[in-house]
Amino acid sequence: MTDETIQLHDRLRALSMNLWWTWHPEVVSIFMDLDPILWRKSGHNPIAFLNGITSGQVEERAADLALHSRIDYAFRRLNEYLEARNTWGKIHCGNLSMRPVVYFSAEFGLHESLPIYSGGLGILAGDHLKSSSDLGVPLIGVGLLYNQGYFDQRLNADGWQEEEYTTLDVANQPLELLRDHSGTPVLVAIETRKCRLFARAWQVQVGRIRLFLLDSNVEENSEEDRDLTSRLYGGDDRLRIRQELLLGVGGARLLQILNVHPGVLHLNEGHSAFAILEETRRVMKHDNIPFRRAHRRVSLYTVFTTHTPVSAGHDRFSSDLTEEHLGVLRDDLGLSHHDLMALGRVHTDDDSENFCMTVLALKSCRRANGVSAIHGTVSRLMWRELWPSRPEEDIPIGHITNGVHALSWLAPQMVQLFNARLGGTWPSRMCHPDIWNKIEEIDDGELWETHQNLKVRLIRFVRRRLAAQSERLGHTGTIEEIDRILDPNVLTIGSARRLAAYKRGDLLLSDYEHLVSLVSDARRPVQVIFAGKAHPRDDEGKQMLQKIARCSFDESLRRRIVFVEDYDYNLARHLVQGVDVWLNNPRRPLEACGTSGQKAVLNGGLNLSVLDGWWNEAYDGANGFAIGHGGMHDDPAEQYRRDAEFLYDTLEHEVIPLYYDHVDDIPLEWVQRMKHAMQTLGWRFNADRMVKDYAGLFYLPAALAASSEAK
Ligand SMILES: *Cc1c(COP(=O)(O)O)cnc(C)c1O
């Protein structure tokens, strides 16, 4: 081996150990060029990739393809990024640098190769870390390492969802085990009334941000507890409270071991709310003050983001489970069982009420928010009983609308177009509307062609997945048959989401005849790509999925309605980059925000959505399409019927005619709408704007309040 090869391998290794590569396509393309088949086989995981190829092979390929300079350049870019001094955060968040924001989340969606997320909540947390990194906001993430992740989805021949679990190989992950000075792995311990729970901790580097993941798979635990963190949202209440104990209390203890003093505790959803109790214990001890004062002090720098207007989405634990798991901590806090339960109860004296994590969080923070304007309102109404004497507008829950990490979701071809027309520095100025006005200068034909190319890429990807799917099911389809599925010249609608009842993933299928007529129209047909997982115990969701799957098996719809298995980061990226229209039709007002439509916008997709979540504040009459006028009905069945009618109507009278109205092979009016959508929405619904909002409205005032209180 020559020095050169060692360097080359080391550089690739260094690139693969920082998830910065996930939003830099020029790094992805290095691995892809080195060995496209191995890249796909390793699940787009550069560490598995490097473990599957010798350094000799790397050197040979790199020399053949003249990759050295690209690898050097990427390596230099990463180091410049890590060392940069003049970030937005340096200028605006200086007072957080000694005491950073600690961001707790039960899931983080950073890339398909690190499957520790299930859906929107995790993707949002991943995007939050990436934008915090780009902006240079001092922030640390805390989560759990699920070594079996959520689940892999397979459909059986009847269209019924089956779940499979694969175990993560930590040797193929960008994980570094945390050790103390003597090299011994750090072990976090938590005592319950019946046992002690232990966890080790891993560090993941996300650009400039450190993410710590706790993992119960250690010898010190009982066999059963070793599996505590195996699966995301997998178990019953007992498993759930133990996971949340590890996340909240374990996470806060880990910070103490690492000597990290949080300037702000940001709880992304209620799962991690026990962190407040552990932090309060620390402050009581450190400052020698009683519970009430310490709890009040912690609440000054605690920020809570709630994500769901659906009641079942808020964890609640029985009095017994709470006592078993929090009892020892409550002794330290000097609280009676009743006092502790009261912190998680709306009606403090109602002994029949379970302990609710959201209530604990709301009672323990000065700053709380929903994730869109409409969700802020819904949340205030939902929790008004906690502040019985206040009118709705004085309930202390505001909103910060979610956004997406642009460089993670934009197609590389689109980035090139932006670089050429908006200037290479557009990413650092993406929150300014004037940058996006330059979209106007992109040539209509060029934009359309780029979009069409991405659609072709999506269709190829879908065909490949469907071929594997049908082979597994023993369908005797031929290659030619697969190649007749989907057509890039047909209006392509994407619809992918968690298959939960309120999301109504089957709305478009409600009138079968109507659907058949739209799909098989000779001149102006439509095609739909569906994807999404149902929770393993949600039979209603699985039935909805089955309905969609059966439609896709149906002869008369077969080539134009498809269901692609195993919705994940990778499939999401292909979909949002390639579809013409993103369809979202939840039951208003139950969609907290929704973010996939924002990903589509960046890539030139148009939203067709119920006026709910982010779309309720984004739609201006010309930057996409609305289903209905924002009406609601007490009877869900009636609302379903009306919205279905609106959906067909909008498709037939607005979307389809506009799409097929071509001038010189280009749908000019449609392209105008694409541009208008990018211009009006791009600067608002990105995660940089979101993180800047959190910093300005929450983090900085919270840190300030806490530090003046401490003086
Ligand atoms: C963006 C994304 C989501 C969230 O989508 P919604 O619009 O909130 O339904 C869920 N899953 C994956 C894989 C995503 O990429």
PDBQT file of the ligand as one rigid body, heavy atoms in Angstrom, charges set to zero:
ROOT
HETATM    1  C1  LIG A 801     -41.062  14.274   4.676  1.00  0.00    +0.000 C 
HETATM    2  C2  LIG A 801     -41.348  12.899   5.091  1.00  0.00    +0.000 A 
HETATM    3  C3  LIG A 801     -42.439  12.628   5.925  1.00  0.00    +0.000 A 
HETATM    4  C4  LIG A 801     -43.365  13.702   6.419  1.00  0.00    +0.000 C 
HETATM    5  O1  LIG A 801     -44.354  13.900   5.495  1.00  0.00    +0.000 OA
HETATM    6  P1  LIG A 801     -45.756  14.593   5.777  1.00  0.00    +0.000 P 
HETATM    7  O2  LIG A 801     -45.919  15.551   4.680  1.00  0.00    +0.000 OA
HETATM    8  O3  LIG A 801     -45.666  15.263   7.109  1.00  0.00    +0.000 OA
HETATM    9  O4  LIG A 801     -46.743  13.500   5.749  1.00  0.00    +0.000 OA
HETATM   10  C5  LIG A 801     -42.670  11.309   6.285  1.00  0.00    +0.000 A 
HETATM   11  N1  LIG A 801     -41.871  10.310   5.868  1.00  0.00    +0.000 NA
HETATM   12  C6  LIG A 801     -40.808  10.543   5.075  1.00  0.00    +0.000 A 
HETATM   13  C7  LIG A 801     -39.952   9.398   4.653  1.00  0.00    +0.000 C 
HETATM   14  C8  LIG A 801     -40.514  11.842   4.659  1.00  0.00    +0.000 A 
HETATM   15  O5  LIG A 801     -39.449  12.072   3.885  1.00  0.00    +0.000 OA
ENDROOT
TORSDOF 0
